[in-house]
Amino acid sequence: MGTPGPRSNDSRTAAEPACITTIVDTVASIVPKLRTAFETHRSYESEYNPSGEEMLAADVYADELLESRLGNLDCIGTYASEERADPIQVGSGLSVAVDPLDGSSNLGSNNGVGTIVGIYDGTLPASGHDLVGAMYVLYGPTTTAMVATDDGVTEYLLSDGDREVLTPSVSLPETGTVYGFGGPVPEWPSAFRRYAMSVQRRLKRRYGGALVADVNQVLSHGGVFAYPSLETRPSGKLRLQFEANPIAYIVEQADGLSYQGSTSILETEPKRLHQRTPLFVGSPDPLAELIETMGGRSTPPTITTRHSPWG
């Protein structure tokens, strides 16, 4: 992690189109309200989201707050959320697909949670190649954000509704030092189990049950995050529009790779708003090994999926 640096308009940060800057600043401005809600909205609502998961009051509050703020931006045309069955038309412009409170069940144990925003220039459900930007916020001991555009990834410290640059240009190392794998081990595909046995001999395990927190470990130290298909979830667990596409975009823009069992996550054909997918992201070397172990054809480790076709 870097040390506090220049403000967000510094020329060393990844360039942000005006609408993306507005979205990021809007999300940053509501962080104090969200952090307060973690203390006051911890009970379950006895309601379920479209994926069948029981919602906390904090899930509902975060969704409503994000919809009210992002939906009022002139450059946003559609707001969609993991907590809502259908997109909401709020104007004309870009589409945002939001996981308002990733890992919200961690609130009970006071572990990391996050917010994910995918910014698409297209009608939802959209392809990963329709992303023009993506960000996530990690609510940890401090609140940080990773913001990706086609020009790269910048890490920010969010404090008192403002943002300050921590790392102007985030780039994954070739190998890294950590791994985090989700899902019950007995339900993993056999090829992935072989890969996991190999990786755990070399890398340190870092897994906390919130996608944002686990991927942030990888972006901070290099390595690999994976949530494979499972016997009980053959299509995977994570949502393509709200989680996998934005995270894969951020990782690939930071010189990493993504994979979903046959190709880059960003190549996945979108069929449904709440479509699920396996997700593998991380540094080039461990991802190349994973792809080969699972029967795919890897790109050279120094080439990302943005520049090279997949087999």
Secondary structure, DSSP 4 states (H G I P E B T S, - for coil): -----SBTT-TTSPP--HHHHHHHHHHHHTHHHHHHHHHH--SEEEEE-TTSPEEEHHHHHHHHHHHHHHTTSTTEEEEEETTSSS-EE-SSSEEEEEEEEETGGGGGGT--EEEEEEEESSSSS--GGGEEEEEEEEESSSEEEEEEETTEEEEEEEETTEEEEEESS----SS-SEEEE-S-GGGS-HHHHHHHHHHTTTSEE---S-HHHHHHHHHHH-EEEEE---SS-TT-SEEIIIIIHHHHHHHHHTT-EEESSSS-GGGPPP--TT-EE-EEEE-HHHHHHHHHHTT--PPPTTS-TTTS---
